[in-house]
Amino acid sequence: MIETTGFALTALTYSVGITSGSMATAAYFNQIDSLALGHALTLLIWCGGGIGLLAYAKQKLGKPAFNTACSLACMVIFVNLVRDGPSQPYPQDLQ
């Protein structure tokens, strides 16, 4: 039970880090008026890299409690990336 709680707290901390990094990247590239690059980096680094690392760890460890924690982290990451993604204005909306 303690191991499961540790996995869940670690997964939650990881997902907060991924979503915070994504929002910081979006805010930075919004400030320097390079929205397309900001979208691409958010997609590749934060979404692809973050979920890819989770998938690798899930495959490597193979513990049921860890798999559940990874699923929890994926749900938090995807909800935040999808919800906060539209907060970045698209280039055609700026004109």
Helices and strands as residue ranges (DSSP letters): H 2-31, H 35-41, I 42-49, H 50-61, H 64-84, G 85-87, G 91-93
